[in-house]
């Protein structure tokens, strides 16, 4: 079984080390804090052999050079953003496959937050590392993409098996929950989810990873194609509804 080691870093990021016991390979999922990644790998006794970047932002790729210098690892990153990411050894795009040992991950284009953002889906483990494309009860800000592009990306994630565990890159859930309740106030599943989130955060426990099945019922951005959401937010279609939700969240 693959092992996933999750740890907080920077102000609100999560770091992830993905370890394959058979091959003894270890992949960093993004590199927000190089020293913390090296420290955590050392504590586990794992040798970092790869970095899988989701997008170019410094709190996701800023530690590449330091970790590569310390370990000699290979850096895998989205081709559309490779010119903005340090030390790339392999550029990947939608439909490509990466591997850790014999475990394969599908590369999914989830552009919108940034133009070339990718996610890594390991179907055998029922997990996906989604960076800043999707959060528990939220999604990333639309810094570079369009609403149409971002909604297409979210549909790709919506189509994954519902039991997929989504490993998001930040602990934004409490803030996202406030907007979700504003966006979808009559959702009983959401209300129950928010109560659980409140209890977890009161004990300083993480709310990530989150199961896709639950997000499909409660995340307003994933529900932009729901007739009730379209009626509430005035969208003529899912793209317009998503755009309205994203704009409202930006100023919430």
C-alpha positions as CSV (number, residue, x, y, z in Angstrom):
1,X,0.0,0.0,0.0
2,X,1.1,3.5,-0.8
3,X,1.8,5.7,2.3
4,X,0.8,9.3,2.4
5,X,2.4,11.5,5.0
6,X,0.6,14.8,5.5
7,X,2.0,17.7,7.5
8,X,1.3,21.5,7.8
9,X,3.8,24.0,6.5
10,X,4.0,27.7,5.8
11,X,0.9,29.5,7.2
12,X,-1.9,27.3,5.8
13,X,-0.4,24.8,3.3
14,X,-0.3,21.1,3.6
15,X,2.8,19.2,2.5
16,X,2.5,15.6,1.2
17,X,5.0,12.9,0.8
18,X,3.9,9.9,-1.2
19,X,5.9,6.7,-0.4
20,X,5.9,3.4,-2.1
21,X,7.3,0.7,0.3
22,X,8.1,-1.8,-2.5
23,X,10.3,0.5,-4.5
24,X,11.3,2.7,-1.6
25,X,10.5,5.7,-3.8
26,X,9.1,8.9,-2.3
27,X,7.5,11.7,-4.2
28,X,6.9,15.3,-2.9
29,X,3.6,16.6,-4.0
30,X,4.5,20.2,-4.5
31,X,7.3,21.9,-2.5
32,X,6.0,24.9,-0.5
33,X,8.7,24.6,2.2
34,X,11.9,22.7,1.2
35,X,13.4,22.5,4.7
36,X,10.2,21.1,6.2
37,X,9.9,18.5,3.4
38,X,13.5,17.4,3.9
39,X,12.9,17.3,7.7
40,X,9.8,15.2,7.4
41,X,11.3,12.8,4.9
42,X,14.3,12.4,7.2
43,X,12.1,11.6,10.2
44,X,10.3,8.9,8.2
45,X,13.6,7.5,6.8
46,X,12.4,8.1,3.3
47,X,14.6,9.1,0.3
48,X,12.9,11.7,-1.9
49,X,13.2,10.6,-5.5
50,X,10.6,12.7,-7.3
51,X,8.7,16.0,-7.1
52,X,5.3,16.2,-8.7
53,X,4.3,19.9,-9.1
54,X,0.7,20.8,-9.7
55,X,1.3,24.5,-10.7
56,X,3.9,27.2,-10.7
57,X,3.0,29.3,-7.7
58,X,5.9,29.8,-5.3
59,X,4.0,28.1,-2.4
60,X,3.8,25.0,-4.6
61,X,7.1,24.9,-6.5
62,X,9.3,27.2,-4.5
63,X,11.3,24.4,-2.8
64,X,12.2,22.5,-6.0
65,X,15.8,23.7,-6.3
66,X,16.7,23.1,-2.7
67,X,15.2,19.6,-2.5
68,X,16.7,18.6,-5.8
69,X,20.1,19.8,-4.7
70,X,19.8,17.8,-1.5
71,X,18.4,14.6,-3.0
72,X,19.1,14.4,-6.7
73,X,15.4,13.8,-7.3
74,X,13.6,14.2,-10.6
75,X,11.1,17.1,-11.0
76,X,7.8,16.5,-12.9
77,X,5.7,19.5,-13.8
78,X,3.0,20.7,-16.1
79,X,4.3,21.5,-19.6
80,X,2.2,24.6,-19.9
81,X,4.0,26.1,-16.9
82,X,7.5,24.5,-17.1
83,X,9.1,27.8,-18.0
84,X,8.0,29.2,-14.6
85,X,9.1,26.1,-12.5
86,X,12.7,25.5,-11.5
87,X,14.6,22.3,-12.4
88,X,12.0,20.5,-14.5
89,X,13.2,17.1,-15.8
90,X,9.9,16.0,-17.3
91,X,7.0,18.1,-18.6
92,X,3.6,16.5,-18.5
93,X,0.1,17.2,-19.9
94,X,-3.4,16.0,-19.6
95,X,-3.6,12.2,-20.3
96,X,0.0,11.5,-19.4
97,X,0.9,8.9,-16.8
98,X,3.5,9.3,-14.0
99,X,4.6,6.5,-11.7
100,X,6.0,5.9,-8.3
101,X,7.4,2.4,-8.3
102,X,4.7,0.3,-10.1
103,X,1.9,2.6,-9.0
104,X,0.6,4.8,-11.8
105,X,-1.1,8.2,-11.6
106,X,-3.1,9.9,-14.4
107,X,-2.4,13.5,-15.1
108,X,-5.5,15.6,-15.3
109,X,-5.7,19.1,-16.7
110,X,-7.4,21.2,-14.1
111,X,-6.5,24.7,-15.4
112,X,-8.3,27.7,-14.2
113,X,-6.5,28.8,-11.0
114,X,-3.5,28.9,-13.3
115,X,-3.6,28.1,-16.9
116,X,-1.6,24.9,-16.8
117,X,-2.6,23.5,-13.3
118,X,-2.7,19.7,-13.2
119,X,-3.9,17.1,-10.7
120,X,-2.6,13.6,-10.1
121,X,-5.1,10.8,-9.8
122,X,-4.0,7.4,-8.5
123,X,-7.0,5.2,-9.2
124,X,-5.4,2.1,-7.5
125,X,-5.3,4.1,-4.2
126,X,-8.5,6.1,-4.7
127,X,-6.7,9.4,-4.1
128,X,-6.1,12.5,-6.1
129,X,-3.7,15.4,-5.4
130,X,-5.6,18.4,-6.6
131,X,-3.4,21.4,-5.6
132,X,-5.3,24.6,-5.6
133,X,-7.9,23.6,-8.2
134,X,-10.4,22.2,-5.6
135,X,-10.7,22.6,-1.8
136,X,-13.0,21.2,0.8
137,X,-16.1,23.3,0.1
138,X,-14.3,25.6,-2.3
139,X,-12.1,26.0,-5.3
140,X,-9.1,28.1,-6.2
141,X,-9.2,31.7,-7.2
142,X,-9.4,32.2,-10.9
143,X,-6.1,34.0,-11.3
144,X,-5.4,33.1,-15.0
145,X,-8.1,31.0,-16.5
146,X,-11.7,31.6,-17.6
147,X,-14.9,30.4,-16.0
148,X,-15.5,28.0,-18.9
149,X,-12.0,26.5,-18.6
150,X,-12.3,26.2,-14.8
151,X,-15.8,24.6,-15.0
152,X,-14.4,22.0,-17.5
153,X,-11.6,21.3,-15.0
154,X,-14.1,20.8,-12.2
155,X,-16.2,18.5,-14.3
156,X,-13.1,16.3,-14.8
157,X,-12.8,16.0,-11.0
158,X,-16.5,15.5,-10.6
159,X,-16.2,12.5,-12.9
160,X,-13.7,10.6,-10.7
161,X,-15.0,7.7,-8.6
162,X,-17.0,9.2,-5.7
163,X,-14.9,7.4,-3.1
164,X,-11.8,9.3,-4.2
165,X,-10.1,11.1,-1.4
166,X,-9.1,14.6,-2.5
167,X,-5.8,15.9,-1.1
168,X,-6.1,19.7,-1.3
169,X,-3.1,22.0,-0.7
170,X,-4.5,24.4,1.9
171,X,-6.5,24.4,5.1
172,X,-9.2,26.8,3.9
173,X,-12.2,24.8,4.9
174,X,-13.6,26.9,7.8
175,X,-13.5,30.1,5.6
176,X,-15.0,28.2,2.6
177,X,-17.8,26.8,4.9
178,X,-19.0,30.3,5.7
179,X,-19.4,31.1,2.0
180,X,-20.9,27.7,1.2
181,X,-23.6,28.3,3.7
182,X,-24.3,31.8,2.2
183,X,-24.3,30.2,-1.3
184,X,-26.5,27.2,-0.5
185,X,-28.3,27.9,2.8
186,X,-31.0,25.2,2.4
187,X,-28.5,22.3,2.0
188,X,-28.9,19.9,4.9
189,X,-25.9,17.8,4.0
190,X,-23.8,21.0,4.0
191,X,-25.1,22.1,7.4
192,X,-24.1,18.7,8.9
193,X,-20.7,19.0,7.2
194,X,-20.1,22.5,8.6
195,X,-20.8,21.3,12.1
196,X,-18.2,18.6,11.7
197,X,-15.7,21.1,10.3
198,X,-16.3,23.4,13.2
199,X,-15.6,20.6,15.7
200,X,-12.5,19.5,14.0
201,X,-11.0,23.0,13.7
202,X,-11.8,23.7,17.4
203,X,-9.5,20.8,18.2
204,X,-6.9,22.0,15.6
205,X,-7.5,18.9,13.4
206,X,-7.2,18.9,9.6
207,X,-10.3,18.9,7.4
208,X,-8.2,17.5,4.5
209,X,-8.3,15.1,2.8
210,X,-12.0,15.2,1.9
211,X,-14.1,12.6,0.0
212,X,-15.3,13.5,-3.4
213,X,-18.7,12.0,-2.7
214,X,-19.3,14.5,0.1
215,X,-18.0,17.4,-1.9
216,X,-20.4,16.6,-4.7
217,X,-23.3,17.1,-2.3
218,X,-22.0,20.2,-0.5
219,X,-19.4,22.1,-2.4
220,X,-21.2,25.0,-4.1
221,X,-18.7,25.2,-7.0
222,X,-19.1,21.6,-7.9
223,X,-22.9,22.1,-7.8
224,X,-23.0,24.9,-10.4
225,X,-24.9,22.6,-12.7
226,X,-27.6,21.9,-10.1
227,X,-30.9,23.6,-11.1
228,X,-31.4,25.0,-7.6
229,X,-28.0,26.6,-7.6
230,X,-28.6,28.0,-11.1
231,X,-32.0,29.5,-10.0
232,X,-30.5,31.0,-6.8
233,X,-27.4,32.5,-8.6
234,X,-29.1,33.5,-11.8
235,X,-26.9,31.5,-14.1
236,X,-28.3,30.6,-17.5
237,X,-26.0,27.6,-17.5
238,X,-23.4,25.9,-15.3
239,X,-20.5,28.1,-16.5
240,X,-22.4,31.3,-15.8
241,X,-23.5,30.0,-12.4
242,X,-19.9,29.0,-11.6
243,X,-18.7,32.4,-12.7
244,X,-21.2,34.1,-10.4
245,X,-20.3,32.0,-7.5
246,X,-16.5,32.5,-8.0
247,X,-17.0,36.3,-8.3
248,X,-19.2,36.3,-5.1
249,X,-16.6,34.4,-3.2
250,X,-13.8,36.7,-4.3
251,X,-15.6,39.6,-2.5
252,X,-17.2,37.7,0.3
